[in-house]
Amino acid sequence: MPASYLGEWTGNATMNGMPIGTVTVDLSEGRIDEVVGTVAAADAIGLSLCVDELTLRAVAEGQLTFQAELDASRSNLSAACHSEPYDFVLRPVADGQLAFNGYAEDNSYEGVADRRG
């Protein structure tokens, strides 16, 4: 895991151009095929929180690819969360931000996150 990705990141997520809530990504050190963090998605009105564990799958120039898998024990209203594993991708963009894409079937989302703290 490149050091420049470590820490907590947060940003607004959209789906098909519509705002859907806030995403918080928390990453720690680790290697390919290890759980290295979480992505937590809160809806726009704060009713639901979906927390997925992130397993690092690939480190390529310009992006990281993870498998995101629901952690139902840390999610509320988990029935509203995507229950199947999906690809989650991070890549650096301007001003030290990270672009994120969640490629869940019928539930893909995207956005840009800033480092917290």
C-alpha positions as CSV (number, residue, x, y, z in Angstrom):
1,M,0.0,0.0,0.0
2,P,1.6,3.3,-1.0
3,A,2.0,5.6,2.0
4,S,0.3,8.5,0.1
5,Y,-3.0,6.7,0.4
6,L,-2.9,5.9,4.1
7,G,-5.3,7.6,6.5
8,E,-8.9,8.8,6.4
9,W,-10.5,10.4,3.4
10,T,-14.0,11.8,3.0
11,G,-16.1,13.1,0.1
12,N,-19.5,13.4,-1.4
13,A,-20.7,10.5,-3.6
14,T,-23.0,10.7,-6.7
15,M,-24.8,8.0,-8.7
16,N,-25.8,8.8,-12.2
17,G,-25.0,12.5,-11.5
18,M,-27.3,12.7,-8.5
19,P,-25.9,13.3,-4.9
20,I,-26.4,10.2,-2.7
21,G,-24.5,10.9,0.4
22,T,-21.0,10.9,2.0
23,V,-18.2,8.3,1.6
24,T,-15.4,7.9,4.2
25,V,-12.4,5.7,3.3
26,D,-10.0,4.6,6.0
27,L,-6.8,2.9,4.9
28,S,-3.9,1.4,6.8
29,E,-0.8,-0.5,5.8
30,G,-1.1,-3.9,4.2
31,R,-0.3,-6.1,1.2
32,I,-2.2,-7.6,-1.7
33,D,-5.0,-9.9,-0.5
34,E,-5.1,-8.3,3.0
35,V,-7.9,-6.3,4.5
36,V,-6.5,-2.8,4.6
37,G,-9.4,-0.6,5.5
38,T,-13.0,0.3,5.1
39,V,-15.3,2.4,3.0
40,A,-18.4,3.7,4.8
41,A,-21.3,5.2,2.8
42,A,-23.9,7.3,4.6
43,D,-27.0,8.4,2.8
44,A,-27.8,12.1,2.2
45,I,-30.2,12.3,5.1
46,G,-28.2,10.2,7.6
47,L,-30.6,7.2,7.9
48,S,-28.4,4.4,6.6
49,L,-24.7,3.6,6.9
50,C,-23.1,0.8,4.8
51,V,-19.6,-0.2,5.9
52,D,-17.6,-2.4,3.6
53,E,-14.2,-4.0,4.3
54,L,-11.6,-3.3,1.7
55,T,-9.2,-6.0,0.6
56,L,-6.3,-4.8,-1.6
57,R,-6.4,-6.5,-5.0
58,A,-4.1,-4.5,-7.2
59,V,-1.6,-1.7,-7.1
60,A,-1.1,-0.2,-10.5
61,E,0.5,3.0,-11.6
62,G,-2.1,5.7,-10.8
63,Q,-4.7,3.6,-9.0
64,L,-5.5,1.0,-6.3
65,T,-8.2,-1.6,-6.7
66,F,-9.9,-3.2,-3.8
67,Q,-12.6,-5.8,-3.3
68,A,-15.3,-4.2,-1.1
69,E,-17.4,-6.6,1.0
70,L,-20.3,-5.6,3.3
71,D,-19.6,-5.7,7.1
72,A,-23.2,-6.1,8.2
73,S,-22.1,-5.9,11.9
74,R,-20.9,-2.3,11.4
75,S,-23.7,-1.2,9.1
76,N,-27.2,-0.1,10.0
77,L,-30.1,-0.9,7.7
78,S,-27.8,-3.4,6.1
79,A,-30.7,-4.7,3.9
80,A,-30.3,-1.4,2.0
81,C,-26.6,-2.0,1.5
82,H,-25.0,-3.9,-1.5
83,S,-24.6,-7.4,-0.1
84,E,-22.3,-8.8,-2.9
85,P,-18.6,-8.0,-3.1
86,Y,-17.7,-5.3,-5.7
87,D,-14.7,-3.5,-7.0
88,F,-13.7,-0.2,-5.4
89,V,-11.0,1.9,-7.1
90,L,-9.0,4.9,-5.8
91,R,-6.8,7.1,-7.9
92,P,-5.0,10.5,-7.1
93,V,-6.3,13.6,-8.7
94,A,-5.4,17.3,-8.4
95,D,-4.7,19.1,-5.1
96,G,-3.9,15.9,-3.1
97,Q,-7.4,14.5,-3.5
98,L,-8.5,10.9,-4.3
99,A,-11.2,10.0,-6.8
100,F,-13.2,7.0,-5.9
101,N,-15.4,4.6,-7.8
102,G,-17.5,1.8,-6.4
103,Y,-18.5,-0.6,-9.2
104,A,-21.4,-2.5,-7.6
105,E,-23.8,-4.1,-9.9
106,D,-26.9,-1.8,-10.3
107,N,-25.4,0.4,-7.6
108,S,-22.2,2.1,-8.9
109,Y,-21.1,5.4,-7.4
110,E,-18.3,7.9,-7.7
111,G,-16.8,11.0,-6.1
112,V,-13.7,12.8,-4.9
113,A,-12.4,12.6,-1.3
114,D,-10.1,14.9,0.7
115,R,-7.8,13.7,3.5
116,R,-9.3,14.3,7.0
117,G,-7.2,15.7,9.8
